[in-house]
Amino acid sequence: MEKQMENAFKADRLVSIDALRGFTMFMLVGGSYILRALPEISDNAFFRMLKIQMEHVPWEGFRFYDLIFPMFLFII
């Protein structure tokens, strides 16, 4: 009986939502710090762009970093 309940529970889960939740939690916990440190390891245009996207913009728009917490609330 317990096995049937496990299978029924697993069938109802969306892997895409679980993946988005995991990505969001990673970014909330410390992923942004890793992306900010990448230009120090290898200074190229892509890593500099990622670093810029991980900083807040003061009242003139938004960047990816500003969407992480609202994305978490949307998932909930």
DSSP file (Angstrom, degrees, kcal/mol; ACC not computed):
  #  RESIDUE AA STRUCTURE BP1 BP2  ACC     N-H-->O    O-->H-N    N-H-->O    O-->H-N    TCO  KAPPA ALPHA  PHI   PSI    X-CA   Y-CA   Z-CA
    1    1 A M     >        0   0    0      0, 0.0     4,-1.8     0, 0.0     5,-0.2   0.000 360.0 360.0 360.0 -42.6    0.0    0.0    0.0
    2    2 A E  H  >  +     0   0    0      1,-0.2     4,-2.1     2,-0.2     5,-0.1   0.878 360.0  54.8 -63.6 -37.5    2.8    2.4    0.9
    3    3 A K  H  > S+     0   0    0      1,-0.2     4,-2.2     2,-0.2    -1,-0.2   0.885 106.3  51.5 -62.4 -40.3    4.5    1.7   -2.5
    4    4 A Q  H  > S+     0   0    0      1,-0.2     4,-2.2     2,-0.2    -1,-0.2   0.890 109.2  50.1 -65.0 -39.4    1.3    2.6   -4.4
    5    5 A M  H  X S+     0   0    0     -4,-1.8     4,-2.2     2,-0.2    -2,-0.2   0.888 109.6  51.5 -66.9 -38.2    1.1    5.9   -2.5
    6    6 A E  H  X S+     0   0    0     -4,-2.1     4,-2.4     2,-0.2    -2,-0.2   0.933 110.9  47.5 -62.1 -46.6    4.7    6.7   -3.4
    7    7 A N  H  X S+     0   0    0     -4,-2.2     4,-1.8     1,-0.2    -2,-0.2   0.884 111.7  50.3 -63.5 -39.2    4.1    6.0   -7.1
    8    8 A A  H  X S+     0   0    0     -4,-2.2     4,-0.9     2,-0.2    -1,-0.2   0.890 111.5  48.8 -66.5 -39.0    0.9    8.1   -7.1
    9    9 A F  H >< S+     0   0    0     -4,-2.2     3,-0.6     1,-0.2     4,-0.4   0.915 111.2  49.1 -66.8 -43.6    2.8   11.0   -5.4
   10   10 A K  H >< S+     0   0    0     -4,-2.4     3,-0.9     1,-0.2    -1,-0.2   0.840 105.5  57.8 -66.1 -33.5    5.7   10.8   -7.8
   11   11 A A  H 3< S+     0   0    0     -4,-1.8    -1,-0.2     1,-0.2    -2,-0.2   0.776 103.1  54.5 -69.3 -25.7    3.4   10.8  -10.9
   12   12 A D  T << S+     0   0    0     -4,-0.9     2,-0.3    -3,-0.6    -1,-0.2   0.551  88.2  97.8 -85.8  -7.8    1.8   14.1   -9.8
   13   13 A R    <   -     0   0    0     -3,-0.9     2,-0.6    -4,-0.4     3,-0.1  -0.592  66.9-138.8 -86.8 142.5    5.1   16.1   -9.6
   14   14 A L     >  -     0   0    0     -2,-0.3     4,-1.9     1,-0.2     3,-0.2  -0.888   3.9-156.4 -98.5 120.2    6.4   18.3  -12.4
   15   15 A V  H  > S+     0   0    0     -2,-0.6     4,-2.6     1,-0.2     5,-0.2   0.862  92.9  58.6 -64.0 -35.6   10.1   17.9  -12.9
   16   16 A S  H  > S+     0   0    0      1,-0.2     4,-2.3     2,-0.2    -1,-0.2   0.891 106.5  47.2 -63.4 -39.2   10.3   21.4  -14.5
   17   17 A I  H  > S+     0   0    0      2,-0.2     4,-2.6    -3,-0.2    -1,-0.2   0.899 112.2  50.4 -68.2 -40.0    8.9   23.0  -11.4
   18   18 A D  H  X S+     0   0    0     -4,-1.9     4,-2.3     2,-0.2    -2,-0.2   0.903 111.2  48.8 -63.2 -40.3   11.3   21.1   -9.2
   19   19 A A  H  X S+     0   0    0     -4,-2.6     4,-2.6     2,-0.2    -2,-0.2   0.917 112.2  47.7 -66.1 -43.1   14.2   22.1  -11.4
   20   20 A L  H  X S+     0   0    0     -4,-2.3     4,-2.5     2,-0.2    -2,-0.2   0.898 111.8  50.7 -63.9 -40.3   13.1   25.8  -11.3
   21   21 A R  H  X S+     0   0    0     -4,-2.6     4,-2.5     2,-0.2    -2,-0.2   0.911 111.4  48.1 -63.2 -42.6   12.7   25.6   -7.5
   22   22 A G  H  X S+     0   0    0     -4,-2.3     4,-2.3     2,-0.2    -2,-0.2   0.916 112.1  48.5 -64.6 -43.3   16.2   24.1   -7.2
   23   23 A F  H  X S+     0   0    0     -4,-2.6     4,-2.3     2,-0.2    -2,-0.2   0.917 112.4  49.2 -61.6 -43.5   17.7   26.8   -9.4
   24   24 A T  H  X S+     0   0    0     -4,-2.5     4,-2.4     1,-0.2    -2,-0.2   0.913 111.3  48.3 -64.6 -43.2   16.0   29.5   -7.5
   25   25 A M  H  X S+     0   0    0     -4,-2.5     4,-2.5     2,-0.2     5,-0.2   0.895 110.2  52.8 -64.6 -38.8   17.1   28.2   -4.1
   26   26 A F  H  X>S+     0   0    0     -4,-2.3     5,-2.5     1,-0.2     4,-2.1   0.926 111.6  45.9 -60.2 -44.2   20.7   27.9   -5.4
   27   27 A M  I  <>S+     0   0    0     -4,-2.3     5,-0.9     3,-0.2    -2,-0.2   0.869 113.7  49.1 -68.5 -36.1   20.6   31.5   -6.5
   28   28 A L  I  <5S+     0   0    0     -4,-2.4    -2,-0.2     1,-0.2    -1,-0.2   0.895 113.6  46.1 -67.9 -39.9   19.1   32.7   -3.2
   29   29 A V  I  <5S-     0   0    0     -4,-2.5    -2,-0.2    -5,-0.2    -1,-0.2   0.862 139.4 -50.2 -76.8 -36.4   21.6   30.8   -1.1
   30   30 A G  I  X5S+     0   0    0     -4,-2.1     4,-1.4    -5,-0.2     3,-0.5   0.457  95.7 113.2 177.1   4.2   24.8   31.7   -2.9
   31   31 A G  I  ><S+     0   0    0     -5,-2.5     4,-2.2     1,-0.2    -4,-0.2   0.844  81.4  59.1 -62.6 -32.2   24.8   31.3   -6.6
   32   32 A S  H  ><S+     0   0    0     -5,-0.9     4,-2.0     1,-0.2    -1,-0.2   0.864 101.5  54.7 -66.0 -34.1   25.0   35.0   -7.2
   33   33 A Y  H  > S+     0   0    0     -3,-0.5     4,-1.3     2,-0.2    -1,-0.2   0.887 107.8  49.8 -65.4 -37.6   28.3   35.1   -5.2
   34   34 A I  H  X S+     0   0    0     -4,-1.4     4,-0.9     1,-0.2     3,-0.4   0.932 111.1  48.3 -65.2 -45.3   29.8   32.5   -7.5
   35   35 A L  H  < S+     0   0    0     -4,-2.2     3,-0.3     1,-0.2    -2,-0.2   0.825 109.8  53.0 -66.9 -30.2   28.7   34.4  -10.6
   36   36 A R  H  < S+     0   0    0     -4,-2.0    -1,-0.2     1,-0.2     4,-0.2   0.781 108.8  50.8 -72.3 -26.1   30.2   37.7   -9.2
   37   37 A A  H >X S+     0   0    0     -4,-1.3     3,-1.1    -3,-0.4     4,-0.8   0.638  86.3  86.3 -86.7 -14.3   33.5   36.0   -8.6
   38   38 A L  H >X S+     0   0    0     -4,-0.9     4,-2.3    -3,-0.3     3,-0.9   0.860  81.4  58.6 -58.8 -39.8   33.9   34.5  -12.1
   39   39 A P  H 34 S+     0   0    0      0, 0.0    -1,-0.3     0, 0.0    -2,-0.1   0.797 100.9  58.0 -62.4 -24.5   35.6   37.6  -13.6
   40   40 A E  H <4 S+     0   0    0     -3,-1.1     3,-0.2    -4,-0.2    -2,-0.2   0.805 110.3  43.5 -71.6 -28.0   38.4   37.4  -11.0
   41   41 A I  H << S+     0   0    0     -3,-0.9     2,-0.4    -4,-0.8    -1,-0.1   0.931 137.1   3.0 -80.0 -50.4   39.2   33.8  -12.3
   42   42 A S  S  < S-     0   0    0     -4,-2.3     2,-1.3     2,-0.1    -1,-0.3  -0.900  72.7-145.8-142.2 107.3   38.9   34.5  -16.0
   43   43 A D        +     0   0    0     -2,-0.4     2,-0.3    -3,-0.2    -3,-0.1  -0.602  44.1 136.5 -82.0  95.3   38.3   38.1  -17.2
   44   44 A N     >  -     0   0    0     -2,-1.3     4,-2.0     1,-0.1     5,-0.2  -0.886  65.6-103.1-133.0 169.3   36.2   37.8  -20.3
   45   45 A A  H  > S+     0   0    0     -2,-0.3     4,-2.1     1,-0.2     5,-0.1   0.849 116.5  53.5 -62.5 -38.0   33.1   39.6  -21.6
   46   46 A F  H  > S+     0   0    0      2,-0.2     4,-2.1     1,-0.2    -1,-0.2   0.931 110.6  45.5 -65.2 -45.8   30.6   36.9  -20.7
   47   47 A F  H  > S+     0   0    0      1,-0.2     4,-2.1     2,-0.2    -1,-0.2   0.867 112.0  52.6 -66.9 -35.8   31.7   36.6  -17.1
   48   48 A R  H  X S+     0   0    0     -4,-2.0     4,-2.1     2,-0.2    -1,-0.2   0.895 108.7  50.9 -64.7 -38.9   31.7   40.4  -16.7
   49   49 A M  H  X S+     0   0    0     -4,-2.1     4,-2.0     2,-0.2    -2,-0.2   0.903 109.3  50.5 -64.8 -41.4   28.1   40.5  -18.1
   50   50 A L  H  X S+     0   0    0     -4,-2.1     4,-0.9     1,-0.2    -2,-0.2   0.905 109.0  51.7 -62.1 -41.1   27.1   37.8  -15.6
   51   51 A K  H >< S+     0   0    0     -4,-2.1     3,-0.7     1,-0.2    -2,-0.2   0.909 108.9  50.3 -62.3 -41.7   28.6   39.9  -12.8
   52   52 A I  H >< S+     0   0    0     -4,-2.1     3,-1.3     1,-0.2    -1,-0.2   0.887 107.0  54.8 -63.2 -38.7   26.7   42.9  -13.9
   53   53 A Q  H 3< S+     0   0    0     -4,-2.0    12,-2.1     1,-0.3    -1,-0.2   0.679 100.8  61.0 -69.5 -16.9   23.4   40.9  -14.0
   54   54 A M  T << S+     0   0    0     -4,-0.9     2,-0.3    -3,-0.7    -1,-0.3   0.196  91.9  82.9 -96.1  16.0   24.0   39.9  -10.3
   55   55 A E  S <  S-     0   0    0     -3,-1.3    11,-0.2   -19,-0.0    10,-0.2  -0.909  82.5-111.2-118.7 148.5   23.9   43.5   -9.0
   56   56 A H        -     0   0    0     -2,-0.3     6,-0.1     9,-0.1    -2,-0.1  -0.450  23.0-135.8 -74.0 148.7   20.9   45.6   -8.1
   57   57 A V        -     0   0    0      4,-0.2     2,-1.4    -2,-0.1     4,-0.3  -0.932  20.3-126.2-104.8 123.7   20.1   48.6  -10.3
   58   58 A P  S    S-     0   0    0      0, 0.0     4,-0.1     0, 0.0    -2,-0.0  -0.560  72.5 -46.5 -77.2  95.4   19.1   51.7   -8.2
   59   59 A W  S    S+     0   0    0     -2,-1.4     3,-0.1     2,-0.2    -3,-0.0   0.664 117.7  93.7  63.3  24.1   15.7   52.8   -9.5
   60   60 A E  S    S-     0   0    0      1,-0.4     2,-0.3    -3,-0.2    -1,-0.1   0.126  98.6 -57.2-130.6  24.3   16.5   52.6  -13.2
   61   61 A G        -     0   0    0     -4,-0.3    -1,-0.4     2,-0.0     2,-0.3  -0.937  61.9 -84.3 137.6-160.3   15.3   49.2  -14.2
   62   62 A F        -     0   0    0     -2,-0.3     2,-0.2    -3,-0.1    -6,-0.1  -0.978  23.6-157.0-146.3 159.2   16.0   45.7  -13.1
   63   63 A R    >   -     0   0    0     -2,-0.3     3,-1.0   -10,-0.1     4,-0.4  -0.686  46.4 -84.1-124.5 179.8   18.4   42.9  -13.8
   64   64 A F  G >> S+     0   0    0      1,-0.3     3,-2.0    -2,-0.2     4,-0.5   0.872 123.9  61.2 -56.4 -40.6   18.3   39.1  -13.4
   65   65 A Y  G >4 S+     0   0    0    -12,-2.1     3,-0.9     1,-0.3     4,-0.5   0.834  98.4  58.2 -57.4 -33.7   19.2   39.3   -9.7
   66   66 A D  G <4 S+     0   0    0     -3,-1.0    -1,-0.3     1,-0.2    -2,-0.2   0.592 102.9  54.7 -73.7 -10.2   16.1   41.3   -9.0
   67   67 A L  G <> S+     0   0    0     -3,-2.0     4,-1.9    -4,-0.4    -1,-0.2   0.536  84.9  83.5 -98.4  -8.8   13.9   38.5  -10.4
   68   68 A I  H <X S+     0   0    0     -3,-0.9     4,-1.9    -4,-0.5    -2,-0.1   0.951  93.4  41.8 -65.1 -51.6   15.2   35.7   -8.2
   69   69 A F  H  > S+     0   0    0     -4,-0.5     4,-2.2     1,-0.2     5,-0.2   0.926 114.8  50.0 -66.7 -44.3   13.1   36.3   -5.1
   70   70 A P  H  > S+     0   0    0      0, 0.0     4,-2.3     0, 0.0    -1,-0.2   0.872 108.8  54.5 -59.8 -33.1    9.8   37.1   -7.0
   71   71 A M  H  X S+     0   0    0     -4,-1.9     4,-2.0     2,-0.2    -2,-0.2   0.908 107.1  50.7 -64.5 -39.8   10.4   33.9   -9.0
   72   72 A F  H  X S+     0   0    0     -4,-1.9     4,-1.8     1,-0.2    -1,-0.2   0.924 111.0  48.0 -62.1 -44.6   10.6   32.0   -5.6
   73   73 A L  H  < S+     0   0    0     -4,-2.2    -1,-0.2     1,-0.2    -2,-0.2   0.870 108.9  54.4 -64.5 -36.7    7.3   33.5   -4.5
   74   74 A F  H  < S+     0   0    0     -4,-2.3    -1,-0.2     1,-0.2    -2,-0.2   0.893 107.0  50.8 -63.4 -40.0    5.7   32.7   -7.8
   75   75 A I  H  <        0   0    0     -4,-2.0    -1,-0.2     1,-0.3    -2,-0.2   0.898 360.0 360.0 -65.3 -40.0    6.7   29.0   -7.4
   76   76 A I     <        0   0    0     -4,-1.8    -1,-0.3    -5,-0.2    -2,-0.2   0.518 360.0 360.0 -65.6 360.0    5.2   28.9   -3.9
